[in-house]
Amino acid sequence: MSLQNSSNQEPVVRPQPEAQLGGAIFDKNGKEILITEEMVQAACQECEKYWVKPEKQD
């Protein structure tokens, strides 16, 4: 089951996926890189690849 497809969440639709979200990171050369919605979504999708649902314990 995908975390983004769970029944208690509403889809988020942004008209401009490349719009900055107010945060930034610095690359190895010290250049500031603005964080976009597209970057956040890509990171979430990468995390979902490795998500392991815990086994149900009795």
Residue, then its C-alpha position, 0 to 999 in steps of 0.5 A: m500500500s502506498l503512503q500517498n494513496s492511503s484513504n485518509q489523505e487528499p491529493v495535493v495538486r499544485p499548478q506549478p510543480e517547479a515552484q519553490l517551497g521556501g527552503a534550500i540546500f547547498d551543493k558541494n560548491g556552496k551554491e544555494i539550490l531552491i527546493t521545489e515541489e517536484m524535488v519533494q515528490a521525487a524524494c517521497q517516491e524514492c523513499e516509497k521504493y524501500w518502504v517495508k510494511p511491518e509484519k502484523q504481530d499477534 
